[in-house]
Amino acid sequence: HQPDPIDMRVMVKTSGGASDAAKDRLVEALGTNPAIKVQDKKDISNELASMFTLILNMLYGLLAMAVLVAVLGVINNLAMSVFERSQE
């Protein structure tokens, strides 16, 4: 919880539409503050896609571990069954 809400993103709509010149003017006007990023729709889309890809890769890793545990459980079960029958 933040006591004072802060703006995380500011959307700017230009009269001529999105262009590299407008983006360059915004970068020039805002200065070199490292906390401020100027992005267009494509940049934001790429950033979101990379975040989703990271999350998906983490889920694939968890899925692989779950499958490995399941396979080891089946192998253990079969091995114990064979071991018990061979002693009979």
N, C-alpha and C positions, 0 to 999 in steps of 0.2 A: 504494500500500500504506500502510495506516495502522497504526502500531505499537499503538495502543490503540483498539479498536473503540468507536464511539460509537453511541448510539441515535438514529436519524433520525426514527422515528415511534413513538408510543405509542398503542395502541388502548385505549379505556376502554369497558367494557360496564356499563351502568347497569341496576339491577334493574327499573326501570319502562320500559325501552326508550329509544330516542333521542327526545329532546324538546328544544324550544327552552329550556325552563327548566333542564334539565340542562346544556345548552351554555352558558347564561348563568352558571350556578354555576361551571363549569370556568374560564371566562374570568375571573370574579371571583377565583377561588382562585389562578390562575396569575399574575395581575397584568398589567402592561403591557409585558412584555418583548417587543421587536419580533422576536426570534428564535423565538418560540413562536406557532404558529397553531393555533386550535381549529377543526376542520372536521368536518362530518358526512359521511355517505356521498355525499350529493348534491354537496357542495362538492368532495370528492375526485374524483368522477366528472366534474364540470365541468372541473376542472383537467387531468385526464388527457385529456379530449376536446379541450381547447384545445391541448395539446401534440401530440396526434396530428394535429390539423388543421394546425398549423404545419409538421410534418414532411411531411404530404401536399402542402401548398402548395409546399414546397421541391422535392419530387419532381416536381410538375407543371411547375415552372420549368425543372428540368433536362431533362425530357421535351420541353418546347417548344424549348429550345436544340438538342437533338439532332435534332428534326424540321427545324428551320431549317437546320442544317448539312447534313442529308441533301438537302433541297430545293435548296439552293445547289449542292451537288455534282451533282445531276441537271441543273440548269440549265446549269452550267458544261460538263458533258459534252456536252449537246445543242448548246450554242453552239460548242464546239470542233469538233464533227462537221460542223455547217453551214459553219463557216468553212473547214475543210479541203476540203470538197466544192466550195465556191464557187471555190476557187483552181484546181481541176482543169480 
